[in-house]
Amino acid sequence: MSILDKIGSMASMAGLPDLPDVPLSLAAPAAVATLAYLNAKLGISYDLGIISSYARAVIRGALRDRSRKWNHFYLLEEFALNPKKAHEVFLVYQGKEWTYRQTYDTALRYGNWFRNTHNVKPGEVVAIDFMNSATFIFIWMGLWSVGALPAFINYNLTAAPLTHCVKVSTARLFLVDDEVRAAVPPELVEKLGALDFREKGGAVKVVFHDESLQAEILRREPWRAPDADRQNQERADPGILIYTSGTTGLPKAAIISWGKLLLAGTFVSNWLGLRKTDRVYTCMPLYHSTAAVLGFVGCLASGTSLAIGHKFSASGFWDDVRNNNATIVQYVGETMRYLLAAPVKRDPHTGEDLDKKHNVRLAFGNGLRPDVWDRVKERYGIATIGELYSATESTSGAWNLSSNSFSAGAIGRSGAIADLILGSSAAIVKLDHDTELPWRDPKTGLCKRMPRGEPGELLYALDAQNIKEKFQGYFNNPGASDTKILRDVLKKGDAWFRTGDVIRYDPEGRWFFSDRIGDTFRWRGENVSTNEVAEVLGSHPEVYETNVYGVLLPHHDGRAGCAALVMNGVEPDAEKLEPSAAFLSSLGEHVTKNLPKYATPLFLRVTRVLEITGNNKQQKTVLRAEGVDPNVLESNKSRDRLYWLRGKTYVPFEKKDWEKLNAGQVKL
């Protein structure tokens, strides 16, 4: 069979028309053109890159199974003891640099302190509550060096949520950054120190890490614990504990196993094509998996330098990037939107636009919304976006390395080869929005796959006989772990992991995020995706940020759409908050033109700032609970303004209007 015959066969399989007869002199160009087209249509080269990255991670895991060196302290040690790598820069923080060897020696000093001052044993959990810093990494690696594991506490937590996280961890030692000392006042120290605080009895010792303690630790010898303290750890054993955000209750401690750490770190570093010359910059919180696993462990797995930002600042972000000579930056949630809202940075002497004056070739993370995707690339001159989809406790993810407009806004993409090889590991199933569970056929009891292009809940396959191979669940919380496992989904006896997210996989191989289950609401018998409504609102030139949710109304079924929004140029401490009539009219025209009637937000809540997590992700819980009752907002001392859609414009929504709704005198 000639090359043209082979290409013709491939074209036929791809649903393309038959190739015409061509002269031999044109055969080669025709072949090249057709192969290029097939590659683009079927996503062949992209799939091969994904599969190659995954295969390398799997092979690396198999080698760890043989050596039994699953503790990732060994990754650092391999670089630190390699003469060719030892003196290369590994960590950068606030103008200081540490080589692999210096990082290794410092970690051993911390390990010495943990073992010989606090008798921390292999397998023991130590809770740490720290801001971003190089010290965070030294403590983390110091714990791994003695076979212990850290539980990363969100430094924004106080009172009951903080107490809960420490208790769930089972830790008897709680190490607190002196910078967040105020979150752990004397009364909490006393509570944690009660002899009956821990579930099986025993107190928690709180140690504040200040400059004097750090100096004491750094004077210690770099003592290395014996291999026996680390080599009883297996692939599925916990490596770290990372807490969920707790937006629907108290945070849960997700177990991140050694296997997951190695797979994620190795895969991401290969997927991004991290180079020896790269320097990855992250100011996302290290207590969360994006910075900790995909950032730090990705660099540790590949031997790439990591520059750590203390905390996200929209005004200082690019200065920090330039000062650290970063080539790759990390984002989460609304990070890029906040950067776009900052004024253009100019050189104070020359007036030069500094937005593109950097060495960044790639930005990666999760949550870059479609309405700001291209604006980020254009303003900051970033050629490639690495958008990904996953969750701390998830068993898999989606990946979109995009340098063109084809997959802009997608959380992942895959082609024919990936579908063939990996297609059975993921499923998008029909969702029952009333029960917020996958719909089941009354006759078979099984779930139903959604056709390409239709949204449904994304599930990942598990081994029904060995769930913990991929999903280790939540630490000390088997009940919560069980809620993430769904059985008898596509056939009797199977098992799947519930992502809790509504995803759409289009015919072109692109994966799009629709909504978080529970955020989608029903109005006028239709399901409304808050994410899709927010994208439309966000495309209005005067809207800075918006958070969409459904609110209950008296005498109406379902939930009506409400959008809490911040206008461009409004400061968080602004006294007055009165949008102009022109803005309200323009916004009303915009949403009625670009959204179906059932999805158009009937209410606006104009505010100064939206509540977010420490990872720049929006929170809806309080907004949804307060609804649109002006009396509730008044009692909560809110200065926000409420409006409702009348015709094609928004007008003030006042107490008298709420009273009419309550009396059943208004039908929406």
Disulfide bonds with the S-S distance in Angstrom:
none
